[in-house]
């Protein structure tokens, strides 16, 4: 019985090592993919002679639907390594967003896109739609994309608790 237990434990350790290796590779892939994503956005902005950073364009995309507070933007966006307040201020100076103070909380700021901001957001969102449509051409089905999205959300949830 001791031999069976030792063999099972050894197998579990090997399986765990493989899982850890694949998990690490997946995290590296996500990091590289995010950098490539920012490159795609930068390329789209360059084609249209927009002097914005990729992060600023993402802020416009995230705030495209309705006015948002900086806290809401921080919660939904990936702005690591950037200063959200600085980028929003630059967007306001460039005429892409309007800043206002909500009546219920004078400490926070709401940002709302101007027409110029909405145009930039639409350019980026259209480019993303084109890239999403091309996924089938490289063999990624909608079902696989849903599964991957769920797995990444679950990992995020695990680390958020």
N, C-alpha and C positions, 0 to 999 in steps of 0.2 A: 504494500500500500504506500509506503514511503517513496518508492521508485515512481509510481504513477503520479504522486503529488509533486515530486521534484520535476518530472517531465512536463507536467501541466504548468508549473510555475515558470520553467525555462521558456516554454512556448509563449506564455503570457508576456514575459519580458521581451522576447523577440518581436511579438506582435505590437507591443507598446512602443518599442524602438522604431519599428516601421511606421506606425501611426504618427509618432513624433516627427519623424523625418518628412513624411508627406505633409503634415501640418505646417512645418517650417517652410517647406517649398511653396505651399499655398499662400502663406503670409507674404513671402518674398514676391510671388506673382501678383498679389493684390497691390503691393507697394509699387512695383514696376508698372502695372496697369494704370494706377492712379497718375503716375508721372506721364505716361503716354496720353492719357485722357487730357491732362493739362496741355500737352503739346498739340493735340488735335484742336483744342479751343484756341490756343495761341495762333495756330495756322489759319483758322477761320477768321479771327480778328485781323490778322495781317492781310488777308485777301481783300478785306473791306476797309483797309487803312484806319482801323480803330486803335487808338493809343491807350488800350486798356490791358491790364494783366488778365490772365486766365481766371484767377480768383475773383477779380472784380466782375468779370462776365458771369461767373457762376453765381455770385451774389445777385446779379440782375435776374438770372433765371429763377433762382429760388424765391425772389420777391415779386415775380411777374404776376401772380394771381391776385394779390391783395396787399394793402399796406401791412408791414410787419415791423415788430420791434426788433432791436438788435439781439435781444435774448432769444427770440424765436428763430432768427437767422442762425445764431450760434448753435442752437439745438438741432437744426436740420442739415446744416452744412458742414463740410470738411474744410476747415480753414486753419489747420495746424501750420505753425510756422509763419502765420500772418497775423496782423493786427486788424481785426474786423472794424474797429472804430476808425482807424486810419483809412482803410479802403473805402468805407462808406463816406467819409469826409471827402476823399478824392472824387468819388462818384458824384457827390453833391456839387463840388466845385466844377466838375466837368459838365454839369447839366443833365446827368443821367437819372438822378433821383432828387426828390424833394424831402427834406427832413421836417418833421413837425413834432410837437409835444402833445401826447394825448391828455385830455382833460382829467382823466382819472389817475394819472401818475406823471407828474411834472419832472420826475427824475429820469424817465426813459425817453427814447426817441423812436418815432415811427418813420420808416422810409417808405416812400411811394415812388414808383417809376414814372418818369416823364415819358413823353412820346419817344424821345431819342433812346431812353433806357429800354422801353418796350421793343423797339426795333432791334437793338443789339440782342436782347433776350430771344427774340424770334429767330434771328440768324443762328444762334447757338442751338436752340431747340430743334430747328429744321435740320441742322447738320447731324444732331444726335439721332433724329428719326431716320435719316439716310443710313447712318451707321447701323442702327438697329435692324433696318430692313436687310442689310447685307449679311447678317448673322447666319441666315439659312444657307447662304452660299458657301460658308465655311463649315457647315455641318452642325450648327448649334440650333436646336429646335426650341420652340417656345416652352415646352415642358422642361427641357434641360435648364433653360434660363430661369424658370420659376424655381426649380430645385436648388440651383446655385444661389439665387437670391435669398431663399429661405434659410439655407445653410449659413450664409454670411450674416444674416440678421440674427440667427440663433447664437452665433459666436459673439456678435456684438452684445446681445442680451446677456450672455454668460459673463462677459467682462464688465458689463455696466452694473452688475449687482454687487 
